[in-house]
Amino acid sequence: MQKENISDKKKDIDNIETIDSPKETDSSQETSQNQPENDSSEKQNGSEKTPKKSDEIEEKDELTKAKEEAAIYKAKYKSYLIIALIALFTLNVIGGVFGYLFVENSYKNALEKASKGLYDQIADELKNSITYEVLKEYAREYYLPDNYTAAGLYVNQLARSSVVEIKSGNITPTVRATGVVLNEDGYVLTNAHVVTFSTEVHTGDIEDPTLITIYKEFEKVNALLYGSNIEHDMEIITFDPSLDLAIIKFKDIPEELAPISFTLSDYSNIGEETVAIGNALGLGISVTTGVVMGNFEYQDIKMIQTDTLALEGMSGAGVFNINAELLGIVSFKFTDSSNMAGVSFCLSSEEIIKYIDYLNAEEGLDIEYSLSPNLPEL
């Protein structure tokens, strides 16, 4: 029984503890309920104490946001501006390219039209200028067999552009002769008697008279290129009556000059074919052929004797070998004997070269000439 009472007492004690415990929780709840009230009251008191600081913070935040937005707009504006500039540059480049292509195409079209018009005009002029004589000459050349060749035909094609017609005189031209183009500087070879005239003067006593020959230059000397009717004024540079050699020069140098090349008569052979190209009878450039009859000296001057036809107007004509290289120029022929008819005498290339070298060394001239590359090296 005592045991049961003891156990009942324990239960009562436990019940007392369980009853007391809710009270403790209530007190804690009360304290917790009272605490927020205190906090809210403190907050209200604090907010009432610092309203200005919160406004400043808000203003700063707004300024910061405004600056950030401005920076963003600025960056976007720069990007848009760069894109616009690139687009504008690209459009300009494309426009320039298309403009250039348009101008080039227009220029090509205009040039084609102009060239076609010029071509038609030239064609019409050629048609009008083609005469029966021209057609006959053309037909004559192509009538020859394909394998046909002749020294005169070959040399004429190569050397005729190097030969010029010469007209000389005082008031009006009284002499018609020939010259050979020496170089692209406009120098031309011819005979002294072509550009000068002589007068004889008697001097000394009656018992011992002396006859002096005085040479004077013609006032007017003109030259015509092969195939042209334009007369070019010439200047007499120098002349030597003893050689019967003169050097003249174009005052206005044409562009289409074709200089000759010298060979040496020492390498010519007796019986070798020669071609003389000159202004025979003053009728224009013509061709005659022959052979080398001999090489000899006449009054200490090296000459070449040929049987090429030396008609009036052939003075100063070029005498060429079969390679179209200059052997010499026609100087004179004998006219007082029928036994010498058809024989002409040419001043050799050696004498011409010697005279040019003398002028360059002693007279201060600078006259260029060219030697044939076919000459043998000794």
C-alpha positions in Angstrom: 0.0 0.0 0.0 2.8 2.3 0.8 4.3 1.6 -2.6 1.1 2.6 -4.3 0.9 5.8 -2.4 4.5 6.6 -3.3 3.7 6.1 -7.0 0.6 8.2 -6.7 2.6 11.0 -5.3 5.1 10.8 -8.1 2.3 11.1 -10.6 0.9 14.1 -8.7 4.4 15.7 -8.9 4.5 15.1 -12.6 1.2 16.6 -13.1 2.3 19.6 -11.2 5.3 20.0 -13.6 3.2 19.7 -16.7 0.8 22.2 -15.3 3.6 24.7 -14.6 5.2 24.4 -18.0 2.4 26.1 -20.0 2.7 29.1 -17.8 6.4 29.5 -18.7 5.5 29.4 -22.4 2.9 32.0 -21.9 5.4 34.3 -20.3 7.8 33.8 -23.1 5.0 34.5 -25.6 4.2 37.6 -23.8 7.7 38.7 -23.9 7.9 38.0 -27.6 4.7 39.9 -28.2 6.0 42.8 -26.3 9.3 42.9 -28.1 8.1 43.6 -31.6 6.0 46.4 -30.2 9.1 47.8 -28.7 11.1 47.3 -31.9 8.4 49.0 -34.0 8.3 51.8 -31.6 12.0 52.2 -31.8 11.9 52.1 -35.6 9.3 54.7 -35.7 11.3 56.8 -33.3 14.4 56.3 -35.5 12.6 57.1 -38.6 11.4 60.2 -37.1 14.9 61.1 -36.0 16.8 60.6 -39.6 14.5 61.4 -42.6 17.1 63.6 -44.3 19.8 60.9 -44.6 17.4 58.6 -46.5 16.5 61.3 -49.0 20.2 62.0 -49.7 20.7 58.3 -50.3 17.8 58.1 -52.7 19.1 61.2 -54.6 22.5 59.6 -54.9 20.9 56.4 -56.2 18.9 58.4 -58.7 22.1 60.3 -59.9 24.0 57.0 -60.1 21.2 55.5 -62.2 21.0 58.6 -64.4 24.8 58.4 -65.0 24.7 54.7 -65.8 21.8 55.3 -68.2 23.6 58.2 -69.8 26.8 56.1 -70.2 24.7 53.3 -71.8 23.0 55.8 -74.2 26.5 57.3 -75.0 27.9 53.9 -75.8 24.9 53.1 -77.9 25.2 56.5 -79.7 28.9 55.8 -80.4 28.1 52.4 -81.8 25.3 53.7 -84.0 27.6 56.5 -85.2 30.4 54.1 -86.1 27.9 51.9 -87.9 26.5 54.9 -89.8 30.0 56.0 -90.8 31.0 52.6 -91.9 27.7 52.3 -93.9 28.3 55.8 -95.4 31.9 54.9 -96.4 30.8 51.6 -97.9 28.1 53.4 -99.9 30.7 55.9 -101.1 33.1 53.1 -102.1 30.3 51.3 -103.9 29.2 54.5 -105.6 32.7 55.3 -106.6 33.3 51.9 -108.1 30.0 52.0 -110.0 30.8 55.6 -111.1 34.3 54.5 -112.3 32.8 51.5 -114.1 30.2 53.8 -115.7 32.7 56.4 -116.8 35.1 53.7 -118.1 32.3 52.0 -120.0 31.2 55.4 -121.4 34.8 56.2 -122.4 35.2 52.8 -124.1 32.0 53.3 -126.0 33.0 56.8 -127.0 36.4 55.6 -128.0 35.0 52.8 -130.0 32.7 55.1 -131.8 35.5 57.6 -132.4 37.9 54.9 -133.6 35.3 53.4 -135.8 34.6 56.9 -137.3 38.3 57.5 -137.7 38.8 54.1 -139.2 35.9 54.7 -141.7 37.4 58.1 -142.5 40.9 56.7 -143.1 39.4 53.8 -145.1 37.5 56.3 -147.3 40.7 58.4 -147.8 42.6 55.3 -148.7 40.0 54.2 -151.1 40.0 57.6 -152.8 43.8 57.7 -152.9 44.2 54.2 -154.4 44.8 54.9 -158.1 45.3 52.6 -160.9 49.1 53.1 -160.6 49.1 52.0 -157.0 47.1 48.9 -157.8 49.4 48.1 -160.6 52.4 48.4 -158.4 50.8 46.2 -155.8 49.9 43.6 -158.4 53.4 43.8 -159.8 55.0 42.9 -156.5 52.6 40.0 -155.8 52.9 38.8 -159.4 56.5 37.6 -158.6 57.0 34.0 -157.7 57.3 33.2 -154.0 60.9 32.0 -154.3 62.0 34.9 -156.5 64.8 37.1 -155.3 67.1 39.8 -156.7 69.7 42.1 -155.1 67.9 45.2 -156.3 64.5 44.1 -155.0 65.9 43.0 -151.6 68.2 46.0 -151.0 65.5 48.5 -152.2 63.1 47.2 -149.6 65.6 47.5 -146.8 67.5 50.7 -147.7 65.2 53.0 -149.7 63.9 54.7 -146.5 67.5 55.8 -145.8 67.8 57.8 -149.1 66.4 61.3 -149.5 65.8 63.6 -152.5 67.7 66.9 -152.3 66.8 70.2 -154.0 69.2 73.2 -153.7 69.7 76.6 -155.2 69.7 80.3 -154.3 66.3 81.8 -155.3 64.8 78.7 -156.8 66.1 75.1 -156.7 68.4 74.5 -159.6 70.0 71.3 -158.5 68.3 68.0 -157.9 70.4 65.3 -156.3 70.4 62.6 -153.5 71.5 62.2 -149.9 71.8 59.4 -147.4 70.6 59.6 -143.8 73.6 59.2 -141.5 71.9 59.0 -138.0 68.8 59.8 -136.1 70.1 63.2 -135.1 69.2 64.4 -138.7 72.6 64.3 -140.3 72.7 63.5 -144.1 75.6 62.7 -146.4 75.8 64.1 -149.9 78.3 65.6 -152.4 79.9 69.0 -151.9 78.9 70.1 -155.4 75.2 69.5 -154.5 75.1 72.2 -151.8 77.7 74.6 -153.1 78.6 76.5 -156.3 82.0 77.7 -157.4 83.3 80.9 -159.0 86.8 81.3 -160.5 88.8 84.4 -159.7 92.0 85.4 -161.5 94.7 86.9 -159.3 98.4 87.7 -159.7 100.3 89.4 -162.5 99.6 89.3 -166.2 102.8 87.4 -166.8 102.0 85.0 -163.9 98.2 84.8 -163.4 96.7 82.6 -160.8 93.2 81.0 -161.0 91.5 80.6 -157.6 88.3 78.7 -157.2 86.0 80.0 -154.5 83.1 77.8 -153.2 79.9 79.3 -151.8 77.0 77.6 -150.2 73.5 77.6 -151.8 71.0 79.7 -149.9 68.3 77.1 -149.9 68.7 73.4 -149.4 65.6 71.1 -149.0 65.2 67.4 -148.6 62.3 65.0 -149.1 62.0 61.7 -147.4 61.1 58.6 -149.4 57.5 58.5 -150.3 56.8 62.0 -149.1 56.2 65.3 -150.8 57.0 67.4 -147.7 60.1 69.6 -148.2 62.3 69.9 -145.1 64.7 72.8 -144.7 68.3 71.7 -144.3 71.3 73.3 -142.7 74.8 72.9 -144.3 77.1 71.8 -141.5 80.3 71.4 -143.4 81.8 70.4 -146.8 85.1 69.5 -148.4 85.5 70.1 -152.1 88.6 67.9 -152.3 86.5 64.9 -151.2 83.4 66.2 -152.9 81.7 65.4 -149.6 79.2 67.5 -147.5 77.2 66.9 -144.3 73.9 68.6 -144.0 71.2 68.4 -141.2 67.5 68.7 -140.9 66.5 71.9 -139.1 63.3 70.1 -137.8 64.2 66.5 -137.4 61.5 64.1 -138.7 60.6 61.1 -136.5 60.7 58.5 -139.3 64.4 58.7 -140.1 66.1 55.4 -141.0 70.0 55.7 -140.7 72.4 53.6 -142.8 75.1 51.3 -141.5 78.6 51.4 -143.0 80.4 48.4 -144.5 84.1 48.8 -145.6 85.0 48.7 -149.3 88.2 46.8 -148.3 85.9 43.8 -147.8 84.1 44.2 -151.1 85.0 41.8 -154.0 85.5 42.5 -157.6 82.3 41.3 -159.4 80.2 41.6 -156.2 76.7 42.9 -156.9 76.0 46.5 -155.9 72.7 48.5 -155.8 72.6 52.3 -156.2 69.5 54.1 -154.9 69.1 57.8 -155.9 67.0 60.6 -157.4 67.7 59.7 -161.0 66.8 62.6 -163.3 65.2 64.4 -160.4 62.1 62.2 -160.8 62.2 60.6 -157.4 63.9 57.7 -155.7 64.8 54.9 -158.1 67.1 51.8 -158.2 69.9 50.7 -160.4 72.1 47.6 -160.1 75.7 46.7 -161.1 78.9 45.2 -159.8 82.1 46.3 -158.2 84.4 46.9 -161.2 87.4 47.7 -159.0 88.8 49.5 -156.0 91.5 52.1 -156.6 92.8 55.5 -155.5 92.1 58.7 -157.4 94.2 61.7 -156.3 95.0 59.9 -153.1 91.4 59.3 -152.3 90.1 55.7 -152.1 87.3 55.2 -154.6 85.1 52.4 -155.9 84.4 51.9 -159.6 81.0 50.5 -160.5 78.9 50.1 -163.6 75.7 51.1 -161.8 73.9 53.7 -163.9 74.8 57.2 -162.8 72.3 59.5 -164.4 71.8 63.2 -163.5 70.4 63.5 -160.0 72.3 60.5 -158.8 75.0 62.7 -157.2 75.2 61.7 -153.5 73.3 58.4 -154.1 74.0 55.5 -151.8 75.8 52.5 -153.2 74.9 49.4 -151.2 76.1 45.8 -151.0 73.7 42.9 -151.0 73.2 43.3 -147.2 71.9 46.8 -147.7 75.1 48.2 -146.1 76.7 51.4 -147.5 79.8 50.9 -149.6 80.0 54.6 -150.6 78.2 57.4 -152.3 78.2 58.3 -156.0 80.6 61.2 -156.7 81.3 61.6 -160.4 81.6 60.0 -163.8 83.6 60.8 -166.9 81.6 62.6 -169.6 84.2 63.5 -172.1 84.8 60.0 -173.5 82.2 57.6 -174.9 84.6 54.8 -173.8 83.8 55.5 -170.1 80.0 55.7 -170.6 78.1 53.9 -167.9 81.0 53.9 -165.4 80.6 55.8 -162.1 83.0 56.5 -159.3 82.0 56.4 -155.6 83.6 57.9 -152.6 84.4 54.9 -150.4 83.0 54.4 -146.9 86.5 54.5 -145.5 87.0 58.1 -146.7 83.6 59.1 -145.3 84.3 57.6 -141.9 87.8 59.2 -141.8 86.2 62.6 -142.5 83.6 62.2 -139.8 86.2 61.2 -137.3 88.3 64.3 -138.2 85.3 66.6 -137.7 84.5 65.1 -134.3 88.1 65.3 -133.1 89.3 68.6 -134.6 86.1 70.6 -135.3 84.3 69.8 -132.0 81.4 68.1 -133.7 79.5 65.1 -132.4 78.3 63.2 -135.4 77.4 59.5 -134.7 77.5 56.7 -137.2 77.2 52.9 -137.1 79.2 50.1 -138.5 77.8 46.9 -139.9 77.8 44.0 -137.3 78.7 41.8 -140.3 82.3 43.2 -140.5 84.9 40.6 -139.6 87.1 41.1 -136.6 90.7 41.2 -137.4 
